[in-house]
Amino acid sequence: MLTNQLIIALFQRFCWLDEGLQARLHERGWPDVNRPQSMVMTNIVSGIVRPSDIARNLGISRQAIHRTLSQMIDLGIVTLEPDPDDRRHMVVSLTETGKRMRQDAQQAMDALSEQIAGALGQDRFENMLAALEADWGSNVANGS
């Protein structure tokens, strides 16, 4: 059934990409970062810096995001500080170490993207990216 193939294929490709990223970072001497930590870094770089917003974006609990952030603080790659615009909230930011790690991660993602484009062809790669970025509409049945 195509619907089963879709979720399996998307998940397998996501895992392929994340494992490739982790392997390249490990080759550069960075500590192992698990998937939630990697996704937190992606959110931070994308400008999502409040823990509650990151948790919502990742579909995890606030408790889970705070555990993940605590691990990342222990690794020295992020800090958690009061939001200068609203002291009721906290914001996450990359440390200098986290910024260097992020630069290496970007280079790794660029290499992986080139590898995918080489395997698929540039046109298919661009079409795949456009399809993934397209608005697929609401995923809630009957608009509820």
C-alpha positions as CSV (number, residue, x, y, z in Angstrom):
1,M,0.0,0.0,0.0
2,L,1.4,3.4,-1.0
3,T,0.5,5.1,2.3
4,N,2.7,2.6,4.2
5,Q,5.5,3.1,1.7
6,L,5.3,6.9,2.2
7,I,5.8,6.9,5.9
8,I,8.5,4.3,5.8
9,A,10.4,5.9,2.9
10,L,10.3,9.4,4.6
11,F,11.4,8.0,7.9
12,Q,14.2,5.9,6.3
13,R,15.5,8.9,4.4
14,F,15.4,11.1,7.4
15,C,17.4,8.6,9.4
16,W,19.9,8.3,6.5
17,L,20.4,12.0,6.5
18,D,20.7,12.3,10.3
19,E,23.0,9.3,10.5
20,G,25.2,10.8,7.8
21,L,25.3,14.1,9.6
22,Q,26.2,12.5,12.9
23,A,28.9,10.4,11.3
24,R,30.5,13.5,9.7
25,L,30.4,15.4,12.9
26,H,31.9,12.5,14.8
27,E,34.7,12.4,12.2
28,R,35.5,16.0,13.0
29,G,35.8,15.2,16.7
30,W,32.4,16.4,17.9
31,P,30.7,14.5,20.7
32,D,27.8,12.3,19.7
33,V,24.5,14.3,19.5
34,N,21.2,12.4,19.5
35,R,18.3,13.1,17.2
36,P,16.4,15.4,19.6
37,Q,19.5,17.4,20.3
38,S,20.2,17.7,16.5
39,M,16.6,18.8,16.0
40,V,16.9,21.4,18.8
41,M,20.0,22.9,17.1
42,T,18.1,23.0,13.8
43,N,15.3,25.0,15.5
44,I,17.7,27.4,17.1
45,V,19.4,28.1,13.8
46,S,16.0,28.6,12.3
47,G,15.2,31.3,14.9
48,I,13.0,29.2,17.2
49,V,14.6,29.8,20.6
50,R,12.0,29.5,23.3
51,P,12.0,26.0,24.8
52,S,8.2,25.9,24.7
53,D,8.2,26.8,21.0
54,I,10.9,24.2,20.2
55,A,8.9,21.5,22.1
56,R,5.7,22.4,20.2
57,N,7.6,22.4,16.9
58,L,9.1,18.9,17.6
59,G,5.9,17.5,19.1
60,I,7.4,16.7,22.4
61,S,6.6,17.7,26.0
62,R,8.1,20.7,27.8
63,Q,9.7,18.2,30.2
64,A,11.4,16.4,27.4
65,I,12.7,19.6,25.8
66,H,14.2,20.6,29.2
67,R,15.9,17.3,29.6
68,T,17.3,17.6,26.1
69,L,18.4,21.2,26.8
70,S,20.1,20.1,30.0
71,Q,22.1,17.5,28.2
72,M,23.1,20.1,25.6
73,I,24.1,22.5,28.3
74,D,26.3,19.8,29.8
75,L,27.9,19.3,26.4
76,G,28.7,23.0,26.3
77,I,26.8,23.7,23.0
78,V,23.9,25.8,24.2
79,T,23.0,28.2,27.0
80,L,19.5,28.9,28.5
81,E,19.0,32.5,29.7
82,P,16.1,34.9,30.4
83,D,14.6,36.4,27.3
84,P,15.8,40.0,27.2
85,D,12.5,41.1,25.6
86,D,10.3,39.2,28.1
87,R,11.8,38.1,31.4
88,R,8.9,35.6,31.9
89,H,10.4,33.4,29.2
90,M,13.8,31.7,28.6
91,V,15.7,31.6,25.3
92,V,18.2,29.0,24.1
93,S,21.3,30.1,22.2
94,L,24.4,28.4,20.8
95,T,27.6,28.8,22.7
96,E,30.8,29.5,20.7
97,T,31.4,25.8,20.8
98,G,27.9,25.2,19.5
99,K,28.4,27.8,16.7
100,R,31.6,26.0,15.6
101,M,29.7,22.7,15.7
102,R,26.9,24.2,13.7
103,Q,29.3,25.4,11.0
104,D,30.7,21.9,10.7
105,A,27.1,20.5,10.6
106,Q,26.2,22.9,7.8
107,Q,29.3,21.8,5.8
108,A,28.2,18.2,6.4
109,M,24.6,18.9,5.3
110,D,25.9,20.7,2.1
111,A,28.0,17.5,1.3
112,L,25.0,15.2,1.9
113,S,22.8,17.4,-0.2
114,E,25.3,17.3,-3.0
115,Q,25.5,13.5,-2.6
116,I,21.7,13.2,-2.9
117,A,21.6,15.6,-5.9
118,G,24.3,13.5,-7.5
119,A,22.4,10.3,-7.0
120,L,19.0,11.6,-8.1
121,G,20.0,14.3,-10.5
122,Q,19.7,18.0,-9.8
123,D,16.2,18.3,-11.3
124,R,14.8,15.4,-9.3
125,F,16.5,16.7,-6.2
126,E,15.0,20.2,-6.7
127,N,11.6,18.6,-7.4
128,M,11.8,16.5,-4.2
129,L,12.7,19.5,-2.1
130,A,9.9,21.6,-3.6
131,A,7.4,18.8,-2.9
132,L,8.6,18.5,0.7
133,E,8.4,22.3,1.2
134,A,4.9,22.6,-0.4
135,D,1.9,23.2,1.8
136,W,0.1,19.9,2.1
137,G,-2.9,21.3,3.9
138,S,-4.3,20.4,7.3
139,N,-3.5,16.9,8.5
140,V,-6.5,17.0,10.9
141,A,-9.5,14.9,9.6
142,N,-12.7,16.9,8.9
143,G,-11.0,20.1,10.0
144,S,-11.4,19.3,13.7
